[in-house]
Amino acid sequence: MTRPLIFSLVAVLLATQALADKQADKRAKIQKTRVEVLERLYQEEPDTRKEIQNADGYAVFSNVGVNIIFLSGAGGSGVVHDNASGQDTYMNMGSAGVGIGLGVKDFRAVFVFHSRKALDGFIKNGWDFSGQADAAAKSSDRGGEGSTAASLISGVNVYQLTENGLALQATLQGTKYWVSKKLN
């Protein structure tokens, strides 16, 4: 082998390892967020611990949403956990909506799937059309929030937890969740 070919092979191997390390770091960050969000949810809504244990599965997503007058959008990532198999499926999400409001909000969403059909359908199809109304003024542990969300997916409960943000909005949202090809 010639030196340029050897150097090229080494560069490809190093780049491949760097990409694998980046993906492992992203999965670890999502797993850490899942643990933190579930701990907070269990603290704020103690009955959810049993609800999640008895469900077919659940998902935890980290999202950042923006609402400017009549349009809203959000993006994020998370993980769906199948309670029967123990398998995790990493997913991305993006949403767009219409309504009235103004603000930016960093929030977490927990989906609890009460049927195998709802869990499998979410992973396979990933759509959710929902309505939500909320008011949030929060930075770290300071401030408060009040929000409600309703999912049109049968057999699914949704919980939202605001991390940081300042928002007042009422919107109809269409959200697409899809399996991450890079992280699975």
C-alpha positions as CSV (number, residue, x, y, z in Angstrom):
1,M,0.0,0.0,0.0
2,T,1.1,3.5,-0.7
3,R,1.4,6.1,2.0
4,P,-1.5,8.3,0.7
5,L,-3.8,5.3,0.7
6,I,-2.8,4.4,4.2
7,F,-3.4,8.0,5.4
8,S,-6.7,8.0,3.6
9,L,-7.8,4.8,5.3
10,V,-6.7,6.1,8.7
11,A,-8.6,9.4,8.1
12,V,-11.8,7.5,7.2
13,L,-11.5,5.3,10.3
14,L,-11.0,8.4,12.5
15,A,-13.9,10.2,11.0
16,T,-16.1,7.1,11.4
17,Q,-15.2,6.9,15.1
18,A,-15.8,10.6,15.6
19,L,-19.3,10.2,14.1
20,A,-20.0,7.2,16.3
21,D,-18.8,9.1,19.4
22,K,-21.1,12.0,18.5
23,Q,-24.1,9.8,18.1
24,A,-23.3,8.0,21.4
25,D,-23.1,11.4,23.1
26,K,-26.4,12.4,21.6
27,R,-28.1,9.2,22.8
28,A,-26.6,9.6,26.3
29,K,-27.9,13.2,26.4
30,I,-31.4,12.0,25.4
31,Q,-31.3,9.2,28.1
32,K,-30.2,11.7,30.8
33,T,-33.0,14.1,29.8
34,R,-35.5,11.1,30.0
35,V,-34.5,10.3,33.5
36,E,-34.6,14.0,34.6
37,V,-38.0,14.6,33.0
38,L,-39.6,11.4,34.5
39,E,-38.3,12.3,38.0
40,R,-39.8,15.8,37.7
41,L,-43.1,14.4,36.3
42,Y,-43.3,11.8,39.2
43,Q,-42.7,14.6,41.6
44,E,-45.3,16.9,40.2
45,E,-47.9,14.2,39.2
46,P,-47.2,11.1,41.5
47,D,-49.9,9.0,39.8
48,T,-48.0,9.1,36.6
49,R,-45.4,6.6,37.9
50,K,-47.9,3.8,38.1
51,E,-49.6,5.0,34.8
52,I,-46.2,4.7,33.0
53,Q,-45.3,1.3,34.6
54,N,-48.7,-0.1,33.5
55,A,-48.6,1.3,30.0
56,D,-47.4,-0.4,26.8
57,G,-44.8,2.3,26.5
58,Y,-43.9,5.9,26.8
59,A,-41.9,8.7,25.1
60,V,-40.0,11.7,26.4
61,F,-39.2,14.6,24.1
62,S,-37.2,17.8,24.6
63,N,-38.6,20.6,22.5
64,V,-38.0,24.3,21.8
65,G,-41.1,26.2,20.5
66,V,-41.5,29.6,19.0
67,N,-44.7,31.5,18.5
68,I,-44.8,34.8,16.6
69,I,-48.3,36.4,16.3
70,F,-50.3,33.8,14.2
71,L,-47.6,31.1,13.5
72,S,-45.8,28.7,15.7
73,G,-43.1,26.1,15.2
74,A,-41.0,23.7,17.3
75,G,-38.3,21.1,17.0
76,G,-36.6,18.6,19.2
77,S,-35.7,15.0,19.8
78,G,-36.5,12.2,22.2
79,V,-36.9,8.5,22.9
80,V,-39.8,6.1,22.8
81,H,-39.5,3.2,25.3
82,D,-41.4,-0.1,24.8
83,N,-42.2,-1.5,28.3
84,A,-42.7,-5.1,27.0
85,S,-39.4,-5.4,25.1
86,G,-37.3,-2.8,26.9
87,Q,-36.4,-1.4,23.4
88,D,-35.7,2.3,22.9
89,T,-36.4,4.0,19.6
90,Y,-34.8,7.4,19.2
91,M,-36.9,10.0,17.3
92,N,-36.9,13.6,16.1
93,M,-39.9,16.0,16.0
94,G,-40.9,19.1,14.2
95,S,-44.2,21.1,14.4
96,A,-46.0,24.0,12.9
97,G,-49.2,25.6,14.0
98,V,-51.6,28.5,13.7
99,G,-53.2,30.5,16.5
100,I,-52.5,33.6,18.5
101,G,-49.6,34.2,20.7
102,L,-46.0,35.4,21.3
103,G,-43.1,33.8,22.9
104,V,-40.3,31.2,23.1
105,K,-40.5,28.1,25.3
106,D,-38.1,25.2,26.1
107,F,-40.4,22.4,27.2
108,R,-40.5,18.6,27.7
109,A,-43.3,16.3,26.6
110,V,-44.1,12.9,27.9
111,F,-46.4,10.6,26.0
112,V,-47.9,7.6,27.7
113,F,-49.2,4.8,25.3
114,H,-52.0,2.8,26.8
115,S,-52.2,0.3,23.9
116,R,-49.8,-1.6,21.6
117,K,-51.6,-0.1,18.6
118,A,-51.0,3.5,19.9
119,L,-47.3,2.8,20.6
120,D,-46.6,1.0,17.3
121,G,-48.6,3.6,15.4
122,F,-46.7,6.5,16.9
123,I,-43.3,4.9,16.0
124,K,-44.4,4.0,12.5
125,N,-46.5,7.1,11.6
126,G,-45.6,9.7,14.2
127,W,-48.3,12.3,13.5
128,D,-50.1,14.2,16.2
129,F,-52.6,17.0,15.7
130,S,-53.3,18.8,18.9
131,G,-54.6,21.9,20.5
132,Q,-52.9,23.7,23.3
133,A,-53.1,26.7,25.4
134,D,-50.5,27.9,27.8
135,A,-49.0,30.8,29.7
136,A,-45.4,30.4,30.8
137,A,-42.8,32.7,32.4
138,K,-40.1,30.5,33.7
139,S,-36.3,30.5,34.0
140,S,-34.7,27.4,35.6
141,D,-36.6,26.9,38.9
142,R,-38.1,30.4,39.0
143,G,-41.4,31.5,37.7
144,G,-44.5,29.5,36.8
145,E,-46.5,27.9,34.0
146,G,-49.9,26.7,33.3
147,S,-50.5,24.6,30.3
148,T,-52.9,22.1,28.9
149,A,-52.6,19.9,25.8
150,A,-54.9,17.5,24.2
151,S,-53.8,14.8,21.8
152,L,-56.0,13.4,19.1
153,I,-54.1,10.1,19.3
154,S,-56.5,7.5,20.9
155,G,-55.0,5.7,23.9
156,V,-52.3,8.3,24.6
157,N,-52.0,10.8,27.5
158,V,-49.6,13.7,27.0
159,Y,-47.9,15.8,29.8
160,Q,-46.0,19.0,29.1
161,L,-43.4,20.5,31.5
162,T,-41.9,23.9,30.8
163,E,-38.1,24.3,31.5
164,N,-37.6,27.9,30.4
165,G,-39.5,30.4,28.4
166,L,-41.8,33.3,28.2
167,A,-45.0,32.6,26.2
168,L,-48.7,33.2,26.0
169,Q,-50.4,31.3,23.3
170,A,-53.4,29.3,22.0
171,T,-52.6,27.3,18.9
172,L,-53.6,24.3,16.8
173,Q,-50.5,22.3,16.0
174,G,-49.5,19.6,13.6
175,T,-46.5,17.7,14.8
176,K,-44.5,15.1,12.9
177,Y,-42.4,12.6,14.9
178,W,-40.0,10.3,12.9
179,V,-37.5,7.7,13.7
180,S,-33.9,9.0,13.8
181,K,-31.8,7.1,11.2
182,K,-28.6,8.3,12.8
183,L,-29.3,7.3,16.4
184,N,-31.0,3.9,15.9
